[in-house]
Amino acid sequence: MIVGIVGSGLIGSSLLRAIRANDSAVRTRVLDANPEHVRQLAALQPGVEACERLEELARGADLVFVCTPVKAVADIVCALIPLVSSSCVLTDVGSAKVSIIAKVQARFPDFTRFVPGHPMAGGEAAGPAHGTAELFRNRRYLLTPYDGVDDGAIERVAAFVGELGAQVSRMTPERHDEIIALVSHLPHLYAFALMGAAAEETQALGADVLAYAAGGFRDVTRIAAADARMWLDIFEENEAFLTRSYELAKAHMEGLLDAVRRRDSERVAEILTASRRLRLEMNGDMQP
């Protein structure tokens, strides 16, 4: 089996490591716009075939993962479609699905072997040096096939990433973008904005506000260290659902703050208790 990976950042390099750890017989090819990334990966993972052009990567490939920033995904998928064999399956790992799918369908409406995907794994570190073979183990891996996608192609991607330890789920592209806007995109938006507020306050007060930041601030803003270009793309590609999630969260924040202003201790306690309970349930930490 030949597997191609376009993009060798955290997700792409982790895929490569996981594939090679799971089955050393799989031939793996990598292409990246940054040649240094490919060189790093080749040094870290001997035997990887480094490609300079899509034609090289596509030749004879059975499965190709596109692991680039989301704005580049559709163009790369469309460039691959004329190059791959009639049995090759294409997939991606982008965090916004509706926009990618719309662009691919507009150009190749009859292509049925593109299976959009999104592993719910990652971190703020970027680049091939930070990849790990364990990144997908016991993590959700969402597949968002659209009307007309070949069932066999869907099953092939599901089986393949399942072998890497991922827990595969399926949902519509629209449902994916709506949910992920709230649980992933909005927290990153908030973290970036909070760091911006801290910078503004530092200037206004003439003191380094961040020098006093304790665990809570550090926990909430950890993800603001994530790759800026990647998140710029994600915010723009999922702007509509991100805006909806922002308005929803804003309403809850205003409701809580309003209760605080009114000294409605009972309501504040009710909100905080319900939030704490939900967070503990999410962790599986509920006490009897």
C-alpha positions as CSV (number, residue, x, y, z in Angstrom):
1,M,0.0,0.0,0.0
2,I,1.2,3.5,-0.8
3,V,0.1,6.4,1.3
4,G,0.8,10.0,0.4
5,I,0.8,12.9,2.9
6,V,0.8,16.5,1.7
7,G,1.9,18.8,4.5
8,S,4.3,17.7,7.3
9,G,3.2,19.9,10.2
10,L,2.0,18.4,13.5
11,I,-0.8,16.4,12.0
12,G,0.9,15.3,8.9
13,S,4.1,14.2,10.7
14,S,2.1,12.5,13.4
15,L,0.2,10.6,10.7
16,L,3.4,9.5,9.1
17,R,4.8,8.3,12.5
18,A,1.6,6.5,13.3
19,I,1.4,4.8,9.9
20,R,5.0,3.6,10.1
21,A,4.6,2.4,13.7
22,N,1.4,0.5,12.8
23,D,2.6,-1.1,9.6
24,S,6.2,-0.8,8.4
25,A,5.2,-2.4,5.0
26,V,3.2,0.7,4.0
27,R,5.2,2.9,1.7
28,T,4.9,6.6,2.8
29,R,5.5,9.6,0.7
30,V,5.6,13.2,1.9
31,L,5.4,16.6,0.1
32,D,5.6,20.0,1.8
33,A,5.9,23.5,0.6
34,N,8.8,23.9,3.1
35,P,11.6,21.6,1.9
36,E,13.2,21.9,5.3
37,H,10.2,20.2,6.9
38,V,10.6,17.2,4.6
39,R,14.3,17.0,5.3
40,Q,13.5,16.9,9.0
41,L,11.0,14.2,8.6
42,A,13.2,12.1,6.4
43,A,15.9,12.3,9.1
44,L,13.5,11.4,11.9
45,Q,11.8,8.7,9.9
46,P,14.3,6.8,7.6
47,G,12.6,5.3,4.6
48,V,10.2,8.1,3.9
49,E,10.0,9.0,0.3
50,A,10.4,12.8,0.0
51,C,8.5,14.2,-3.0
52,E,9.0,17.5,-4.8
53,R,5.9,17.5,-6.9
54,L,2.3,16.3,-6.6
55,E,2.8,14.1,-9.6
56,E,5.4,12.1,-7.7
57,L,3.3,11.8,-4.6
58,A,0.2,10.7,-6.6
59,R,1.8,8.1,-8.8
60,G,0.4,4.7,-7.8
61,A,-0.9,6.0,-4.4
62,D,-3.8,4.2,-2.7
63,L,-4.6,6.9,-0.2
64,V,-3.6,10.5,0.1
65,F,-4.0,12.8,3.2
66,V,-4.0,16.5,2.6
67,C,-2.7,18.1,5.9
68,T,-2.2,21.7,4.9
69,P,-3.8,24.9,6.2
70,V,-7.5,24.8,5.4
71,K,-7.4,27.5,2.7
72,A,-5.1,25.4,0.7
73,V,-6.9,22.1,1.0
74,A,-9.4,22.4,-1.8
75,D,-6.9,23.6,-4.3
76,I,-4.6,20.7,-3.5
77,V,-7.4,18.1,-3.6
78,C,-8.5,19.5,-7.0
79,A,-4.9,19.3,-8.3
80,L,-4.6,15.7,-7.1
81,I,-7.9,14.5,-8.7
82,P,-6.5,14.4,-12.3
83,L,-3.3,12.8,-11.1
84,V,-4.4,9.8,-9.0
85,S,-5.5,6.4,-10.1
86,S,-9.2,5.4,-10.4
87,S,-9.0,3.6,-7.1
88,C,-7.1,6.2,-5.0
89,V,-9.0,7.8,-2.2
90,L,-8.3,11.4,-1.1
91,T,-9.0,12.8,2.4
92,D,-8.0,15.8,4.4
93,V,-7.7,16.9,8.0
94,G,-9.0,20.4,7.8
95,S,-10.9,22.0,10.7
96,A,-13.6,23.6,8.5
97,K,-15.4,21.3,6.1
98,V,-18.3,23.1,4.3
99,S,-16.1,25.6,2.4
100,I,-13.6,22.9,1.3
101,I,-16.3,20.6,0.0
102,A,-18.1,23.4,-1.8
103,K,-14.9,24.3,-3.7
104,V,-14.1,20.7,-4.6
105,Q,-17.6,19.9,-5.8
106,A,-17.7,23.1,-7.9
107,R,-14.7,21.9,-9.9
108,F,-15.1,18.1,-9.8
109,P,-18.8,17.4,-9.1
110,D,-18.5,13.8,-10.3
111,F,-15.5,12.8,-8.2
112,T,-16.7,10.4,-5.5
113,R,-13.5,9.4,-3.7
114,F,-12.8,12.5,-1.6
115,V,-13.6,11.8,2.0
116,P,-13.4,14.9,4.2
117,G,-11.9,14.2,7.6
118,H,-10.9,16.0,10.8
119,P,-8.9,14.4,13.7
120,M,-9.8,15.9,17.0
121,A,-6.2,15.9,18.0
122,G,-3.4,18.4,18.0
123,G,-1.8,21.1,20.1
124,E,-0.2,24.5,20.0
125,A,3.2,23.2,18.9
126,A,3.8,23.2,15.1
127,G,6.1,21.5,12.7
128,P,7.4,18.0,12.1
129,A,9.6,17.8,15.1
130,H,6.5,17.8,17.4
131,G,4.6,14.9,15.7
132,T,4.0,11.8,17.6
133,A,2.7,8.3,16.6
134,E,0.3,8.4,19.6
135,L,-1.5,11.6,18.6
136,F,-4.6,9.9,17.3
137,R,-4.9,7.1,19.8
138,N,-8.2,7.1,21.6
139,R,-9.1,10.5,20.0
140,R,-12.1,11.2,17.9
141,Y,-11.6,11.3,14.2
142,L,-14.5,12.8,12.4
143,L,-15.4,11.9,8.8
144,T,-17.9,14.2,7.0
145,P,-18.8,12.6,3.7
146,Y,-21.2,14.5,1.5
147,D,-23.9,13.3,-0.9
148,G,-22.4,11.1,-3.6
149,V,-19.2,10.1,-1.8
150,D,-18.4,6.4,-2.5
151,D,-19.2,4.2,0.5
152,G,-16.1,2.1,-0.2
153,A,-13.9,5.2,0.0
154,I,-15.5,6.2,3.3
155,E,-14.9,2.7,4.7
156,R,-11.3,2.7,3.5
157,V,-10.5,5.9,5.4
158,A,-12.4,4.8,8.5
159,A,-10.6,1.5,8.6
160,F,-7.2,3.1,8.0
161,V,-7.4,5.7,10.7
162,G,-9.1,3.2,13.0
163,E,-6.0,1.1,12.7
164,L,-4.0,4.1,14.0
165,G,-6.0,4.0,17.2
166,A,-8.5,6.7,16.4
167,Q,-12.2,6.5,17.3
168,V,-14.0,7.2,14.1
169,S,-17.3,9.1,14.0
170,R,-19.4,10.4,11.0
171,M,-21.5,13.5,10.7
172,T,-22.6,16.0,8.0
173,P,-20.2,18.7,7.1
174,E,-22.7,21.4,8.3
175,R,-23.1,19.7,11.7
176,H,-19.3,19.4,12.0
177,D,-18.6,23.0,11.3
178,E,-21.3,24.1,13.8
179,I,-20.1,21.9,16.6
180,I,-16.4,22.5,16.0
181,A,-17.0,26.3,15.9
182,L,-18.1,26.1,19.6
183,V,-15.7,23.5,21.0
184,S,-12.6,24.4,19.1
185,H,-12.7,27.6,17.1
186,L,-14.3,29.8,19.7
187,P,-11.9,28.9,22.5
188,H,-9.0,29.8,20.2
189,L,-10.7,33.1,19.3
190,Y,-11.1,33.8,23.0
191,A,-7.5,32.9,23.8
192,F,-6.1,35.2,21.2
193,A,-8.4,38.0,22.2
194,L,-7.6,37.6,25.9
195,M,-3.9,37.9,25.1
196,G,-4.6,41.0,23.1
197,A,-6.5,42.5,26.1
198,A,-3.5,41.7,28.3
199,A,-1.2,43.5,26.0
200,E,-3.5,46.5,25.9
201,E,-3.8,46.6,29.7
202,T,0.0,46.3,30.0
203,Q,0.4,49.4,27.9
204,A,-2.3,51.3,29.7
205,L,-1.0,50.5,33.2
206,G,2.7,50.7,32.3
207,A,3.2,47.3,34.0
208,D,3.7,43.8,32.7
209,V,0.3,42.3,33.4
210,L,1.4,38.9,32.3
211,A,4.0,38.7,35.0
212,Y,1.1,38.2,37.4
213,A,-0.7,35.6,35.4
214,A,-1.3,32.4,37.4
215,G,-2.7,29.0,36.5
216,G,-6.1,30.0,35.3
217,F,-4.9,32.6,32.8
218,R,-2.2,30.3,31.6
219,D,-4.7,27.4,31.2
220,V,-7.2,29.5,29.2
221,T,-4.6,31.1,26.9
222,R,-2.3,28.1,26.3
223,I,-3.8,27.7,22.8
224,A,-2.9,31.3,21.9
225,A,0.6,29.9,21.2
226,A,-0.9,28.0,18.2
227,D,0.2,28.7,14.6
228,A,-1.2,32.1,13.6
229,R,-1.6,31.3,9.9
230,M,-3.4,28.1,10.5
231,W,-6.0,29.8,12.8
232,L,-6.4,32.8,10.5
233,D,-7.5,30.4,7.8
234,I,-9.8,28.5,10.1
235,F,-11.5,31.6,11.4
236,E,-12.2,32.9,7.9
237,E,-13.3,29.6,6.5
238,N,-15.8,29.0,9.3
239,E,-16.7,32.6,10.0
240,A,-20.5,32.1,9.9
241,F,-20.6,29.3,12.5
242,L,-17.9,31.0,14.5
243,T,-20.0,34.1,14.7
244,R,-23.0,32.1,15.8
245,S,-21.0,30.4,18.6
246,Y,-19.6,33.8,19.7
247,E,-23.1,35.3,20.0
248,L,-24.2,32.2,22.0
249,A,-21.3,32.4,24.4
250,K,-21.6,36.2,24.7
251,A,-25.3,35.8,25.7
252,H,-24.2,33.4,28.5
253,M,-21.4,35.6,29.7
254,E,-23.7,38.6,29.7
255,G,-26.4,36.6,31.6
256,L,-23.8,35.6,34.3
257,L,-22.4,39.1,34.6
258,D,-25.9,40.6,34.8
259,A,-26.7,38.2,37.7
260,V,-23.4,39.3,39.4
261,R,-24.3,43.0,39.0
262,R,-27.8,42.4,40.4
263,R,-26.2,40.6,43.4
264,D,-28.4,37.7,42.5
265,S,-26.2,35.2,44.4
266,E,-28.7,32.4,44.0
267,R,-28.7,32.7,40.2
268,V,-24.9,33.1,40.1
269,A,-24.4,30.0,42.2
270,E,-26.9,28.1,40.0
271,I,-24.9,29.0,36.8
272,L,-21.5,28.2,38.4
273,T,-22.7,24.9,39.8
274,A,-24.3,23.8,36.6
275,S,-21.1,24.7,34.6
276,R,-18.9,22.9,37.1
277,R,-21.0,19.8,37.0
278,L,-21.0,19.7,33.2
279,R,-17.2,20.2,33.2
280,L,-16.7,17.3,35.6
281,E,-19.0,15.1,33.6
282,M,-16.9,15.9,30.5
283,N,-13.8,14.7,32.4
284,G,-15.6,11.7,33.9
285,D,-14.7,13.1,37.3
286,M,-18.2,13.1,38.8
287,Q,-18.2,12.2,42.5
288,P,-21.0,10.0,43.9
